[in-house]
């Protein structure tokens, strides 16, 4: 196996057997094994690596620009480099989440042009989305069906054959068919499946957030309401929160909207979720009777508890909103050093330093045990993730989004 990446530092870490992204369960263990045994090496020379490969799995990031249009530059560069190295009979499987039609209409022609080979006859092209959660990738590879779709039947057959050979699956009694590799019939169906499952989550969270804001206005506890609703098997309401971050949920609905700009439900949910950081700060501002000149501790820089990643994290709009209201924002995160927090453009907050207000932005387990002794002088805590233990924060006022304090 050969790993190819444009980042030389990442390549050097992999070649040395050192995990380039700390925090992924079992990654260091597995990486050390395959590098030490000679099963894996790494290079920055993508075309050269492809030229000696029968299968090419592509997981290059795709982001959206400020206009919410997909930015294909990294993917196009990768497809060009891959095409130049392809040999006859190779399978190319794209795992990056893509707008519907991208594999067939954009990437396959690029591979054909660069290689001089014909898709579906000389080379085989499929889309197979990654469906894993940061921090539990190896576990999820076994848990969830591997979806594939080919640009033609021969490509789908090759993709199914490959993934069945390299993946093992846990039994799933809850599935209507056996867990394993599922051929969805086309690359487009597989592309839509990934966009749909992620967009569903964004829409569901958006609905929960709107419920929470209404509950705040009328003085109800939305968490009790959601628990009651979900006791019935047809209701699966998600949890409200201060922000929706990460590489997936804030981005993929926009990729869907690029295909389907009339999807008003998707657009409204995305807007509702984007408003939550400002809403959380407004709740704190009201509870403090204004925050001009007051220090505010933001607990958590990461986009999700237990991960060391800030992609589209709510910390950035939360800090911006505090600053707009005249507050002095400082950020704590147990997974980052103070220098690393500064490198993110944020001011660090040290545990046991004073602050007038605080917002739990990330559901790190450590914050379940924090209380008023950890932030002397605190008057109001806005619990953006519903993890605080109220008794630990007395006499400060605790407000959870959707549960007035």
N, C-alpha and C positions, 0 to 999 in steps of 0.2 A: 504494500500500500504506500502511496505517495500523497502527502498533503501539500497543496499549493496555495500560496497566499501572497498578496502584493506587499504585505507588511513584513519586512526583513526581521524585525524584532520578534514577531510572533513565530516566524519560521525557526529562528535560532532557539527559542524556548522549546518548541516541539522537538527539535533535533536533539536537544539536551535532555529530553524526558521530563521537562518542567511544564506544568499546566499553565497555559497562557491566560486563562480566565479563572482565577481562584474562586472557590465556593461551589463548584459543581460537584455533587456527591459522587465519589468513586472515580472521578476523572483522573486525578493524580495517580491513583493505584493502577488503573487500566493503561494509562499512557506510559507509565514507567515500564510495565510489562511488555508492551508491543515495541517500544523503542529499544529496550535492552535486548529483546529477542531478535531484533532485526526485521520485524514485520512492518514497521512504519518508519519512514523518513519524511523529510519535508524540503521544499524548495520554493524559490520565488520565480522559477522558470516554468510557467504554466504550460506552454506549448510543448516543452520537452517532456514534462511529466505525462501529458496526455498522449504523446506519441508512443509510449510504451504501456498504455493502459487499454484494457478491454471495456472497462466501465468508468464513466466520469460522472460523479455526483456533484451537483453545483448548488452551493449554499451561500451565494454572494448577496449582501444586503441590498434591499431596494427601499428607498425612502420616498417621501412626497415633498414637493417644494412648498414655498409659501402660498402658492395658489392652489394647493392640494392636488397638483398633478404629479404623477409618478416620475421620479428622477431615474432614468434608465442608464445613466452614464457608467456606473460600476458594472452593471449587468452586461451592457453592450461591450465593454472592454473585455470582460471575462469571456463572453461568447466569441469574440474575435480571436482571442488567444487560444481558446479551446479549438475553434475551427481550424486554425493553422496547424495544429498538431494531430488532428484526428486521423485514425487509420480505419480502413474498411472493416466493417462488422462491429464497430464500437457502439455501445449503448450510452446515451447521454440522458441523465435524469435530473431535471431541475426541481429542487426542493424549496427554493425561495418562493414566498407568497407572491403571486403575480396577478395582474388584472386578467380577466377572462379573454382568451384569444392570444395572449402574448407568446406562449410556447409555439403555437403553430404559425402565427402570422408575422412575428418579429424575430424570434430566436432561431427557429428552424431555417428560414432563408439565410440568416447570417452564417450559420454553421455550414450550409451548403455552399455559399459563395466562397468562404475562406478555405474550405476543404476540397472543393471540386467533387464532392460525393453527393449522392442523391438520398434524401431522407426517406426512410421507409423501405429502401432497397439496399443501399450501401452502408448507411448508418441508421440507428434506431433512436428515436427521440420520445421521451415521456415526461410527464409532470407528476410528481409525487410529493405532496406538501409535507414538511415536517410538522408534527403535531405534539410537540414536547413542551414541557414547562421548565423554565430555568430553575436549576437546583435539583431536578429529578429526571434528567434526560434519559438515563439508562433504564430507569423504572418505567417511564412512559413509552419507550420504544417497545416494551413487552406488553403494555396494558392496552394500547389503542390499535385498532386495525390500521394497516399501512395502505393508504389510498393511492391508486395509480391510475393514470389515463394516458394512453398513447396517441401519437399523431396518426397512427394507423394500427390495424390489428397486430401486425408483426412486431411493432414497437411495444405495444402493450404486453404481448406475450414475453418478450425479452425482459421487460421491467418486472413482471410478476415472477419470472424465473429467478432473476437476480435477488430480489428482496426476500423471496422464500428461502433462498440459500443462505442469506447472511443474518436473518432475524429470527428470533424465537418469540412466541406469543403465549401469554398467560390465558388459561381458559376463562371465558366470560359467559356465565349463565344468563346474564341480562341481555345479551345480543340475540337477535333473531337468526343470525347466521354465525358460523364459526369465526372466531377471532383469527386474523391472519392478513394476508394481502388481498385487498378487494379491488378488482378492476372495475372502474366506473364507466368504462365504455368510450371515453374520449378525454383528451387533455383538457378540454374546456369544462367538462363536468368535474374533473378533479380540481381545477382552478377555482371553480365556483364553490365547491364544497368547503375549501379552506376559507374563502372570503365569507361564506354564509355562517359558518360556525363561530367565527370571531366577531362578525358584525352582530350576530344574535346577542353575544355577551355585552357588547357596547350598548345596544338598544335596551337590553334588560336592566343594565346598571343605570342608564339614563332614566328609565321609568322609576326605578327605586329612588334615584336622587330627586325626582320631581315629587314623589310621594313624601320624601323626607322634608323637603322645603314646605310642603303643605302642612305636614304634621307640626313643624315648628310654628307656623302661623296660628294653628288652632290649639296648640298645647297638648298634642298627643305623642305617645311613644311609638314611633314607626317600627321599631324592632319587635315589640310585642305583636304588632299588627302583622308584620311579615311572617313571624313564626306561626301565627294562627292561620294565615292564608296557606302557607306551605305544608300544613298538616293534611291538606286535601291534595290528592295525587296529580291534579291538573294544574296546580300552581307551583311555579318555580321562580319566585321573585328573588333577585340577587340582593346584595347588601349595598346601601348607599355609602358614599365615602368622599373624602376631601378631593381626590383626584383619580383619574384613570391614566396610568403610565405604562411604560414598557415599549418593547419593539413592535408589539402586535396590535393591541386593542385600539390605541389612538391612531394607528396608521391604516390598517386594513379596511375599515369602513370607508376611508377616503379612496382607497383603490377601488372598492365596489362602486362608490359614487362616480368615479371616473368612467366606469362602464355604464352606469345607470343613474344619470344626473337627476332624474325625476323621482328618485326614491326619497320622498319627503320624510318618512319616518326615520330613516337612517340619518338624514341630515339633521333633523331636530334633536335626535338623541346625542349626536356628536356635539352639537352646540350646547345642550344641557350639561353634558359632562365637562366640557371646556370651561363652563361658568363656575364650577364648584370651588376651585381654589379661591376665587374672588369672594364667593359667597361665604366660605369658611372664615375668611379674614373679616368680612363685614359682621359676622356673628360675634367675633371676638371684639371688634371695634365698638359695637353697641354695648357689649357687656362691660367693657372698660370705660365707657363714656368717653370714647376717643382714645387714640394711641399716640398722639403727637408727643415725641420725645421719650416715649416709653419703650423699654427693651422687651422684645418678644422672642422667646425661644421656639425654634422650629425643630421638632423632634423627628429626625429622619430625613436623609437626603436621597436614599434609594427609592425607586419607584414601587417596590414591594418588600414586605418584611422578609428577612432572611436572605436577601440577595444583595450582591455588591454591584449594583448597576443603576445608573441614573437616567437611562434613555427615557425621554419625555416625562421625567419625574415631575410630580406636582410641586416639588420644593421650589422650583424656579419661579412659576407664577405666584406662589404663596409669598415668597420673599419680595417679589416685585410689588405685589399689592400692599404688603405691610409698609414698604418704603413709600409708596404713593400716598399712604395715609399718615405719613410722618413718623411711623414707628421705626425702631432700630432692630432689625432682624439678625439673629445669630442662629447657626445651624449645628445641631449635634447628630452624629450617627456613629453607632458603635463599630461599624464595619469600615470606617474611614478615619485616617489620621487627620489632625488639624491642618497639616500641610496639604493633604489631598482635598480637604474641603475648601481651602483657599484656592487651590488650583481650579476648582469648579466655579470660581468667582463669588464664593460665599464666605461670610464671616463665621468662624467657628464659635460654638458655645460649649463651655466646659460644665460638666455636671457639678452642682453645688454653687454655681454662680447665680446671682440674683437676676430676676426678670419679673415684670409685672404680669405678663401673660404668656401663654404657650399654646401651640397647636401640635397635636400628634399627627404627623404627615405620613409616617411609615409604621406599619404594624410589626415592628421588631419585637421579639419576645421580651427583650430587656425592659421595654417600656411598660409592660404589665406590672412590673414591680417598682416603678418610679412613683414618687409622691411629692408632697409639698416640701419635704426635707431636701429633695434633690434640686429644687428651684426656690431658694429663699425669697420671700416677698411676693410669691405668686398670688394673684387675686382671681384669675380666671384661666381655666384650661378648656380649650376646644378639642374634644376627642374626635378627630377626623376618621378614626378607624374602629371605634367602639371597643377598645381594649383596656381602657383605664379602670382601675379599681377605685371607686369614688371615695371609699373610706381612707385611702392613703393620701388623698389630696386635701382633706379637711385642714383648715377652714376655707380653702379656695373653692370657688364655684366651678363645677364641672358641667360642661354642655357638650353633649354628643349631637352630631348632626342628625336631626329627626327625633331628638329626645331632649326637649328643653330642660335646662338645669334649674 
